[in-house]
Amino acid sequence: MTDPRFPGANIISIHGKTPKIHDTAFIAPGSTIIGDVEIGAGSSIWYNCVVRADVFTIRIGERSNVQDGSVLHCDPPRPGDEEGSPLIIGDDVLIGHMAMVHGCTIHNRGFVGLGAIAMNKSVIGSDAMLAAGAMLTERKIMGERELWAGRPAKRLKELGEGAIMGMKVGTAHYAENAKHHAEAVRKAME
C-alpha cells in the first residue's frame, strides 16, 4: 500500500499488522516497511532499506536513523525460545549504511557501523559502538560506552567523550538532514 506521507516507500500490512509510523518520521523512497513495525517521532529510514516484521515485532524509538540499504528483521517465539527475538531500537540510535540488524536490542544512542551485523539476542549498550564491518554474534552483550570490532566482534576499549560527542552530532545531523530529504522527495513527486 502507499502512504501519502511517505511517497515512493512501500508500507505493507501482513498477518493483520500494519506499520505504525509517526508523522514526523522520514521514510525514503525505495524503502519497504512490513508488518508489526513502530517508528517513533523524528526517526528516519533511508533509501532502499527493508524493515520486515512479518514474524515478530520491530520497534524503533525517536530520532533514530537507519541508513541506506540496511536490513532489519526479527525471529518469532518458538519451542525452546518462547521469548523470540524482537528487534528493539532505542532513541537517538545510528545504524550505518548496509547494516544487518536482526532480533537484537540497541539501547539509546547506540551505534552500528557501516556493513556491521548484530544478531539475535545480542545487545548494544547506550553510547556503545559496533565498528564498521563487525559481527556481533548471538547473545553477546556490549556494555555502555564500549567499542567492539572484528568478526566475531570483541571489546576493544571504552569510548571517550570525543567519540560520544561525535555520535551525538551524527544523530542530530541525520535528524535535520531527514527533514531536507523529506521536502526534496515531496517536490520531486509533485
Disulfide bonds with the S-S distance in Angstrom:
none
